[in-house]
Amino acid sequence: MTEAQTTRGETNRDRVRRVLIQPLTEYGFRKPGNVTEQKHAKFLNDLADGLAYLSEPQLEQLRDFLRFCGEGKDKRAWPRMAAITPRAEAVAPRPIEEHPTICSWFGSARGPKALEEGTLVAEFQFLSQFKRPPLNDGDWRRVREKSAQHDHDRRVRSDRQRRGVASDDDRKWLAWHAQLEARAMALLKQ
């Protein structure tokens, strides 16, 4: 079968099963002894759903990493999700727009409030980096400082552009900031 024939009509979950789960099972990975069949089946479904954002070559790379991460005495039991997820993030970070926690954060009352306070881009960056919302005073201080830095940089670079003396770096930074802002704004509308 050609790749086109194999992947025609294939869902992302099916691709994860074909490229990652099935080969690792054939390699010898099995359910851990302290896990029921039902829980293991749910684990494999959650794994397929959680890694659906990866492309086929990325799944192949992850599969190669995981071959050496088996658990148990004989190192043949499936690793836990907590061991798989960071390796998947190392292969290809999950797009921030696909993280349910982050989408709900911006979709809640906090999104419009961040927009009103001018911290939207800084909060988006924080969530992108840490995959969680700011939780304590230190986190919020970091967000406010980054927001103030962005505001200053945007004003200075926009002024240079308005006067016609902007460097390539200024134009690239403004485009980068506008793109981040657009991505964060798109989450507000969801």
N, C-alpha and C positions, 0 to 999 in steps of 0.2 A: 504494500500500500504506500502511496506517496503521502507526503506530509499534508497536502491539500485534501486528500481523501480522508486522512485520519482526523483532521481538525474541522472538516465541514460539519456544521451543526453542533459542534462541541461547545459545551458551556465552559466558563472559567473553572468551575468546580471539577468538571470532567478532565480538564487539562491538568490540574493539580494532581488528580488521581492517577492519570496516565504517566505523567513525567516524574512525579515525586513519590507518591504513596505506593503505587504498584511496584516500581523497581526496588524501593527500599524493603518492601514486604518480601519480594523475591530474593533479595539479598540476605534476608534472614531476620529482619526486624519482626517482632511479635508483640502482642499485648503484654504489659507488665503483669506479673503474677498476682499482684494485689488489686487488680482492676477487673471489674466485671465486663462481660462481653458488651452489655448495653452501654456502659460508660466509655468503653474503648471505641465503639461505633460512633458515639457522639463526639469523642475526641477527634476521630478521623474526619467527620463532617465539619467540625469547627476548624480543623486544620485546613481543609480544602477551601472553606469560606474565607478564612483569614489570610490565606496566601494567594487568593484569586487575582490580586493586583499584579503579581509577578508574571513576567513574560516567560516563554518557554526556555530560552537560554539562561535566564535568571533562576528558574526552577531547577535546571540541570546543575547549575553552580551550587545552589543550596543543597541539592541531593548529594553532591560530592562532599560538601562540608559535613552533612549529617551522618554519613557512613561511619564516621569515627566518633560519634556522640551517643552511641547506644548506652542504655542504662542496665543495671542489674549485674550479677556476678559475671555473666558471659558477655556483657556489653551488647546484647541483641534485643533488648526491650526498647520500645519506642521512647525517645526522650520526651520529657514533659514540654508543654507549650511554652513554659518560661525559658526553656533552653533553646527552643526553635525560633521564637519570635526575634530575639536579638540578632541571630544569625541571618534571618530573612531581612531585617533592617540593614544589616551590614552589606548584604548583596544589593539591595535596592530599598531605600527608605519608602515607606508607604506614603502616598500623597496625603498631605494633611487634610485635604477636603474629604477624605474617605474615613477619617477617624470619627466614630460616632460621638465620643465625648467632646471632641473639639467642635463638631457641627452643632451639638446641642448647646455648647457654651455660647457660641455666637448667635445661635437661634433664640436663646433665652433673652431675658431683659438685659443681661450683661453686654450683649452685642451693641444695641443702640446706645447704651450708657458709655461704652468705650468710644464709640463714634463721637458722642457729645463731648466727652472729656479729651478727645484728641489722642487717645492711647491705642486706637484700633490696630495700627500696624505693629506697634511694639508688643501688644498682647498676642497678635498673630505669630510674631517671631518667637515669643516665649513658648507658646503652645507648640510651635513647630520643633523647637529645640528639645523641650522636656516632655512632650506628649501628655501634658497635664496642665490644668489651669494654675495661675499663681495662687498659692495657699497661705503664705505668711507675710509678715511685714517686709522681710528681706526680698521676697519675690516681687511684691508690689513696688518696692523702692527701685528694684532693677527695671521694672516695666516703665515707671515714671521717668527714670534717668534716660533710658533708651528713647522714650518718646520725646523728651526735651532735646536730646541730641539730634533725632530725626527732624524735629521742627526747625532747629537752628540750621542744620545742613540744607534742608529744603528751601528755607528762606534765602540763604546765602547763594546757593547754586541757582535758584530761580532768578534771583536778581542779576547774577552774572549772565544768565541766558537772555534775560530781557534786554540787557545792555549790549548783547552781542559779543561778550568776551568769555563765554563759557568754554571750558576745555572739554576734550572728549570724556575725561573722567566725570566731569559735572553732568554731561548729557547721559552717560551710562548710569550714574547714580540716580538721576531723576527718573529714568526709564525703569530702573530696578524698583525704586520706591513706588512708582505708579503701578507697576505690576503686582507688588505685594498688597498694595491698597485695594486694587481691583479684586484680587483673590479673597481678601478678607471681607470686602463688601458683598461678594457673591454669597458668602456664608450667611450674611445677615438676611438675605432674601429667601433663603431656603425654609 
